[in-house]
């Protein structure tokens, strides 16, 4: 099962983290996020330790801090939402720099920022050390429903084709003097979107017929079987298990 070329989040390397089987990294990242979400928001020191753990993983994976921080910009909408919470939430209020802020809103903003940032950082590290094709193999190894894996595989394979088709249509419009400047041009854009949908649908039908003619019966053949040793599982699960100890301490202290 293939999945096309490497994605933009992937950073080529030969670190120990890169060498881990994909399904071990998927399981470790998922378990880590679950532990982070389960941590009480009042245990601020626990979130600091989680950040240190991710920093150690990034160092082992040889992922620069600048690379990681730039990818974290994807959570800006969540940051904007968190910033508004102290102003709009009700309950007890406190004065901060002359502003009346909700205590519950402040805790909620901290909860969203801390857990969201750690979750996104773990996802970015996973993507930076695992190619898309390997991620799909890992999902298949973890017994994710085959239909979902196939849908993800086709999305990855043909996403660039659809994007390239959109680019050609935009160039064709501009070559004829079209330039979207207001509402009166939305009709042309809507017709372009409809044409793109029809072309994509027809392409999908042709691909499906080609696959059926080659023996496709609802499941993709597995070309590469990925396995993991006990040592590799232990190395991958060191992150979530350490985080679990921190989480338990956060609930008891």
C-alpha positions in Angstrom: 0.0 0.0 0.0 1.5 3.3 -1.0 0.6 6.8 -0.2 2.5 9.1 -2.5 5.3 11.5 -1.6 6.5 12.9 1.7 4.3 15.6 3.3 5.5 19.0 4.3 5.4 18.3 8.0 7.9 15.4 7.6 11.5 16.0 8.4 13.8 13.5 6.9 16.3 12.0 9.4 17.8 8.8 10.8 17.2 9.4 14.5 16.0 6.6 16.8 12.6 8.1 16.8 12.4 8.0 13.0 13.5 4.3 13.1 10.6 3.3 15.3 7.7 1.4 13.6 4.9 3.7 12.8 2.2 1.9 14.9 4.3 2.2 18.0 4.6 6.0 17.5 0.9 6.3 16.8 0.0 4.4 20.0 2.5 6.4 22.0 1.2 9.8 20.7 -2.4 8.8 21.3 -1.7 7.6 24.8 0.3 10.7 25.6 -2.6 13.0 24.5 -5.1 11.0 26.6 -2.9 11.4 29.7 -2.5 15.1 29.1 -6.2 15.6 28.7 -6.8 13.6 31.9 -4.5 15.8 34.0 -6.2 18.2 36.3 -5.8 21.8 35.1 -4.6 23.0 38.5 -1.5 20.8 38.3 0.5 23.4 36.3 3.8 21.8 37.2 2.6 18.6 35.4 2.1 20.4 32.1 5.6 21.9 32.4 7.0 18.4 32.8 5.0 17.3 29.8 6.6 20.0 27.8 10.0 18.9 29.0 9.2 15.3 27.9 8.3 16.5 24.5 11.4 18.6 24.3 13.5 15.4 25.0 11.6 13.6 22.3 12.3 16.4 19.9 15.9 16.4 20.8 16.1 12.6 20.3 14.4 13.0 16.9 16.7 15.9 16.0 13.8 18.2 15.3 14.8 21.9 15.7 12.8 24.1 18.1 12.2 26.6 15.2 10.7 23.8 13.1 8.4 22.7 15.9 7.3 26.3 16.9 6.4 27.2 13.3 4.2 24.2 13.0 2.5 25.1 16.3 1.0 28.2 14.6 -1.8 26.0 13.4 -3.4 26.3 16.9 -3.8 30.1 16.6 -7.6 29.9 16.3 -7.7 28.0 19.6 -5.5 30.6 21.2 -7.9 33.3 20.1 -10.8 31.4 21.6 -8.9 30.8 24.8 -8.1 34.5 25.1 -11.8 35.5 24.9 -12.9 33.0 27.6 -11.9 35.2 30.7 -13.9 38.1 29.3 -17.1 36.3 28.4 -17.3 33.6 31.1 -19.4 34.1 34.1 -18.9 33.4 37.8 -16.4 34.9 40.2 -14.3 37.7 38.8 -10.9 39.1 39.5 -9.1 42.3 38.6 -6.0 41.8 36.4 -4.2 45.0 35.1 -7.5 46.9 35.5 -9.5 44.3 33.6 -12.4 42.4 35.2 -11.8 38.7 34.3 -13.7 35.6 35.1 -11.8 33.2 37.4 -13.4 30.2 35.7 -12.6 31.7 32.3 -9.0 32.1 33.3 -8.8 28.4 34.3 -10.6 27.4 31.2 -8.2 29.4 29.0 -5.2 27.9 30.7 -6.8 24.4 30.3 -7.3 24.9 26.5 -3.9 26.5 25.9 -1.9 24.0 27.9 -3.6 20.8 26.7 -4.1 22.0 23.2 -0.5 23.1 22.7 0.9 19.8 24.1 -1.5 17.8 21.9 -0.6 19.7 18.8 3.2 19.5 19.6 2.9 15.7 20.0 1.1 15.5 16.7 3.7 17.6 15.0 6.5 15.5 16.3 4.7 12.4 15.1 4.3 13.9 11.6 7.8 15.2 11.6 9.3 11.7 12.2 6.8 9.5 10.2 6.0 9.6 6.5 2.4 9.5 5.4 2.8 6.1 3.8 4.2 4.8 7.1 1.3 6.4 9.1 -1.2 4.5 6.9 0.7 1.3 7.5 0.7 2.0 11.2 -3.1 2.6 11.2 -3.6 -0.6 9.4 -1.3 -2.5 11.8 -3.4 -1.1 14.7 -6.5 -2.6 13.1 -8.2 0.6 12.2 -11.2 -0.1 10.0 -9.8 -0.9 6.5 -12.4 1.4 4.9 -11.1 4.4 6.8 -7.5 3.6 6.0 -8.4 3.3 2.3 -10.3 6.6 2.3 -7.3 8.3 4.0 -5.0 6.7 1.4 -7.0 8.0 -1.5 -7.2 11.5 0.0 -3.5 11.6 0.3 -2.9 10.2 -3.2 -5.4 12.4 -5.1 -5.3 15.6 -2.9 -2.5 17.0 -5.0 -4.3 16.1 -8.2 -7.4 18.1 -7.1 -5.2 21.0 -6.0 -3.4 21.0 -9.4 -6.8 20.9 -11.2 -7.9 24.0 -9.2 -4.6 25.7 -10.1 -5.2 25.0 -13.8 -8.7 26.3 -13.7 -7.6 29.5 -11.9 -4.9 30.1 -14.6 -7.5 29.5 -17.3 -9.8 32.1 -15.7 -7.0 34.7 -15.3 -5.8 34.1 -18.9 -9.3 35.2 -20.0 -9.1 38.4 -17.9 -11.2 37.2 -15.0 -10.4 38.6 -11.6 -12.7 38.0 -8.6 -13.3 41.4 -7.0 -16.7 41.2 -5.4 -20.0 39.4 -4.9 -20.9 39.7 -8.6 -18.1 37.3 -9.4 -19.2 34.7 -7.0 -21.3 33.1 -9.7 -18.3 32.3 -11.8 -16.5 30.8 -8.8 -19.5 28.7 -7.9 -19.6 27.3 -11.5 -15.9 26.6 -11.2 -16.4 24.7 -8.0 -19.2 22.7 -9.6 -17.0 21.9 -12.6 -14.2 20.8 -10.3 -16.6 18.5 -8.4 -17.8 16.9 -11.6 -14.3 16.4 -12.8 -13.2 14.9 -9.5 -16.3 12.6 -9.4 -15.6 11.4 -12.9 -12.0 10.8 -12.2 -12.9 8.8 -9.1 -15.3 6.6 -11.2 -12.5 5.9 -13.7 -10.1 5.0 -11.0 -12.6 2.7 -9.4 -13.4 0.9 -12.6 -9.6 0.5 -13.3 -9.2 -0.9 -9.8 -12.1 -3.4 -10.2 -10.7 -4.5 -13.6 -7.5 -5.3 -11.8 -9.1 -7.5 -9.1 -10.0 -4.9 -6.4 -12.6 -6.5 -4.1 -12.9 -3.9 -1.3 -9.5 -4.2 0.4 -6.1 -3.0 -0.5 -3.2 -5.5 -0.7 -0.6 -5.2 2.0 2.8 -4.9 0.4 4.9 -4.1 3.5 4.1 -5.7 6.8 5.5 -3.6 9.7 6.4 -5.3 13.0 7.8 -4.1 16.3 10.0 -5.8 18.8 9.4 -5.6 22.6 12.4 -3.2 22.9 10.8 -0.9 20.3 7.5 -0.9 22.1 9.2 -0.1 25.3 11.2 2.8 23.8 8.0 4.2 22.2 5.8 3.9 25.3 8.4 5.5 27.6 6.8 8.9 26.8 3.2 8.1 27.7 4.1 5.9 30.7 6.3 8.7 32.2 3.5 11.1 31.5 1.1 8.8 33.2 3.2 8.8 36.4 3.2 12.6 36.3 -0.6 12.6 35.8 -1.2 10.3 38.8 1.0 12.6 40.9 -1.1 15.5 39.7 -4.2 13.9 41.0 -2.8 12.9 44.4 -0.8 16.1 45.3 
